[in-house]
Each structure stands twice: as structure tokens, then as C-alpha cells.
């Protein structure tokens, strides 16, 4: 009875709105549009999401899975395949318990309907194909290569100054980056972004280094409506690296002719309220500023603006998304909230073309050009429409729905719906730097590496001050272990200095020295041994045996694995009974360890990396699994270490759902959702004699 009443009430509400009996909410006006109607508005909850995910979207998933079985899996389904199952999806929607009868609209192949939770939902064949097709997912090794290339990327444009300041300049030196579909090589949400998003991150770092400011970046589910609004409020330039779409899906690649609104695609609808989802009347029927899809959410520029508490700092919003300028849905609300320049595309832009435009346009902006000059230079070098289709004539580009770059500013009017597939002359004189004259083009700094004789030295790196770089690893002389990099030479020290590994921020030119440890077994009865830690050290750096349990009859030892592979099965061989390791236990010490079971812990900024001494691989995670990784460039190889009553908690810094190193009842090491007990660290020490560990930057 309760469920039937909810459906009846929702249906009556929709009918009343359609008949004009209820007042509609303002389309713009910032926070007041929400707070003024506080009694009506409420945030959608995780329970709301779960109701829909377990009902209508579960039914849709069954339809897709059935079609995928016939076609070889979801990863092989194309947009055309999803279009073919739209009739079955319609049936699934109408048969769901949360569907409000009579609300389903079909705009081409794009479906939108109301639910009993009050949340408008949508089904978009184009986005389903984008998000499910993983045939070309890169391997972790390929991703590590791509990330390293992006980190080493140098700007390819020269500074050309322009003192025309009619468009003004940003009043904030902060630079923002929104990346809902990409994080790193072990957590990317969408394979289509993995070869391109690292370049956006590098450009973002170079831009805030050039302004002398700071960076704000939100990715994955942290890129929610609240954080996006905050970023636009505070940053002088904001980059969207995401999918974009409209509320229309037609034939032959037409997503614009009957579109009411353009949207930015997110991986969460966290922060969305009922005030954001009121029905609006558009030229092609009812539309919404926000909609929920299966694993994604669409928000318009007006929706973002309504969550802003203050105006933007006369900024540039660079939309590296598809269809952002197909309608006025993205730029209009942002311009009303103080954004000076909004840049985007008339159609779906290729990843290759957008990457080239981004590097060129923002590279010129970074080096002091105003926006109009930067865009003109980019078009002259790359072409006046998507560079991936440079062989097309203009008429062919229009006929085939090729993306044209479009700008709206105080000096550049929107061409109008249906008029955006054309070459636009852009007049914006907006400039990133205060004063508008390119007075702060950035300062480059150089990092040089010093290694012992006989070891191959990495090439020096030159980057913008304030940029992040990934420190390399190098070989070690025989008998020594490489630990990381230090800022001063060390020779025969018994105390390990502050050591840097992984990703660091560089503010000035510096020489870094490779740091090595050497452990002597000593004389007499002394020798290398591993003693169980009873209290947390102030610095965890050192060599360890990692075990589950302390009872020698059932103690499992973590073993290093070669290459990129999962620990999470007994057959992987990453967990070995003490009796099978060749080690002995006596008087609180483990002795006789081979390097296969020894892990070097090294500082990485405020966290630690855990590297196996035998295989050279790092302990990390990959898609919520404990993983052996050949590179430590990813944040998924960073750990926070703590101890309680002898139990060590190792928390993976980049994972939120399964962050903790644990042990499975099936006898293998794994990643778990909560901090486990029974995990122990045994630190390398000596059992007597004169043995010791010393540290060197030369051999």
C-alpha cells in the first residue's frame, strides 16, 4: 500500500506540474534558488540511488546482458547494438516498480522518465557504449608508460605576448581540473580516457606553476556537483576532462538537432537535490538540468551554477567534453555566475583532436597569449575543426557531425542552436595573468640526478616551478639496496636521512643523490634477522618480513610476485607457510630469509612504498585487488602504516572502497574494506656481533 501511494503521489505531482498548477523553480540565481525553497528541496540519498539501481537499472542491465551474451560480451557492443535493444529497455523501464506511468519520453533514441523517488532517470545508447566497451583497455604497464610520458611532457609552444586587455584577466591564480572518468593506471573508470587524461593533469600542473598559484583537482566520485561548484568559485581557469552529451540521440551520429540541453557527465549524483531535478520546458519537450543514468549522472551548467555560493573569479572554463556547445545548456548558467570565457565543441570531439587542441590552446594561454590569440594560433596550426578530420572539407565536416570549437564570452556571442557547426572568429582578449600582459609566464627548474660510478644516471628533468615529477629508480652496486633519493650526500651513516620516492613537487632546481643501504652480518653469532615489531617506529623505512599471524605453526609469509599480477588467489603463490620458506624462528627472531620474502619500505612524501627485494615489484592495488606492480608511479603504490597492540594497519592511500592490506580465509593476502587484525611486520636487525645497516650515496 505504501509503495502504491508513493507512485500515485508522484504521478499526481507530475500531472500538476504539467498543468501549471505548481510554481516552477528559477533556472538561475545561484544558491538562493535552492535555499529559498528549503522546505521543498532535499538532497537525494544513497537509499534513493539504491532503490533505482536495484529496480529499473537492474532490469536494464538484464536486457543488456542478454544482448551481450549473443554478441560476445558488453565490451564488444557498439552504439548501434544498444540502439537495437531500446524497445526492450522501454519495456524494462515500464515494468519497473519505481516507474511513474505516462512519464517516459523518447527523444530519438534517448530515453528519460520520472521515478517514484522524484529523480528523473535516463538511458543513453551512446553513453552505454562509451562506458561498457573495454576491449581496448591498456595494461598497467602501458598505463605506466603513458603516465611517465605525460609527466615528462614539455610545452611545445613559444611565448608571444599580447598586451590587449579588453577581456580582463582572472582574479585568482588557482587552476582547477575535473576528471570524473580518470584517476591513475589502477583506477581508471573509462578506458577511452587512459591515453589522454595524463596530459591534462600535466598541463594543469604547468598552468598553476606558471601563475605561481595552487591547483584544485577532483577525480572519480570526488568530482561531484559540490566540489565542481567550489572549483569554479575559486579558480581562474577550470578544465573539464570528461564525457559530454545532450538529451537527444538520433540517427547517423546526430545528437544536436532536437537537443534541449547539453550536459557534463559525472560518475556520481552525490550532492544533487530535488531542487536540481525540476522539470523544464524546452523547444523539444520536457527536460531536466540533472538526470541519473546507470552508473553515471548528467548535470548542466545551470545545475552547477545553482550550487555556487559566489561568482567565479572572471575565469575561463575549458570544456574538453563532447557537445558542450551544442546548446546553451552548459555555458549559460556559468556565464551568469561570473565565468568570463566558456570554451567547448559543437559536436562529439575525438580524443586525439581534443588532446591536440588542449595542449596547443592552453599552452599559448600559459605562455601569456590572450584567449582569442591562443585559439587563433591553435586553429592555424591544427585546423578549424576537429584535427582528427583535417582531411575533410568544411562541408564534409558539417555533414559528418565533426566538432567545431566554439567560445562564448563578453566579447563573443553564442552563434545559436543549429548554427554552431561553423568556423567562429573569436575576439576574447581575456588573459590568465593579472594585468593581462603575460607578465608571469612561469619559471623552469631542473632536477639533476647523481649516482655512484658504474650506475646509469637518469636524464635530468626540466619542468615549471611547482610541477610534480615522478622520481626514477636506478640500479644498485652489488650488495647494496637502492632506497630512493636524498638532497645531500651521505657516507657511512647509521641513520637513514629523509628519502624521496614516487611523485614529488619541485619548486627550485636541485641535485638529488641516490641513497643505498648496506647490511653487514657481523662476526661471532651475529647475523641478519627479523624481529617482530611491538611498537610503531617514527620512521617505517627499512626492510621487513610481512606475515599474517605469529604462531609459527600457522604463520603465512607474504612473498613477492614477478610482474603485474594479482595476489588474490591461493594459486598465485603470494602467501607461503613459514615451514615452506626456509626460515627458522627462535627467541623472537626470524632468520634464514631469502630476498623473495623481504620487502623494503621507503618514504614517499608523507606515505610509504613497499618493494620486494627479489622481484623489484611494488605492493599496490589494481581494480580493488591486491596487486604486484612493476612501477611505483601510481598513487596506488602509496601506503599509510600504523600499529595498534602489535597489529599493523597498512592502508592504501588511493583506494576508498577496499583500502586495507589483509588476509583471506582462503589463505592469500588481499585488499579488504575494513582494517583487519593479525597483520605483523618483522623488521630487519641483527642477532648479535658487530653487524649493522649503513647508508651511502656512493659505494
Beta strands, then each sheet from edge to edge (+ up, - down):
strand 1: 105-107
strand 2: 110-113
strand 3: 121-123
strand 4: 175-179
strand 5: 215-219
strand 6: 237-241
strand 7: 244-246
strand 8: 262-266
strand 9: 280-282
strand 10: 285-287
strand 11: 290-292
strand 12: 297-299
strand 13: 315-320
strand 14: 339-345
strand 15: 405-409
strand 16: 444-450
strand 17: 461-464
strand 18: 467-470
strand 19: 481-486
strand 20: 503-506
strand 21: 510-520
strand 22: 528-532
strand 23: 542-548
strand 24: 556-558
strand 25: 565-566
strand 26: 575-577
strand 27: 584-586
strand 28: 589-591
strand 29: 599-604
strand 30: 607-612
strand 31: 618-622
strand 32: 625-629
strand 33: 639-644
strand 34: 647-652
strand 35: 660-663
strand 36: 669-672
strand 37: 679-686
strand 38: 692-696
sheet 1: 1+ 2- 3+
sheet 2: 5+ 4+ 6+ 13+ 14+ 15-
sheet 3: 7+ 8- 12+ 11-
sheet 4: 9+ 10-
sheet 5: 17+ 16- 21- 19+
sheet 6: 17+ 16- 21- 38+
sheet 7: 18+ 20-
sheet 8: 26+ 24- 23+ 37- 22+ 28- 27+
sheet 9: 26+ 24- 23+ 29- 30+
sheet 10: 25+ 32- 31+
sheet 11: 33+ 34-
sheet 12: 35+ 36-
end
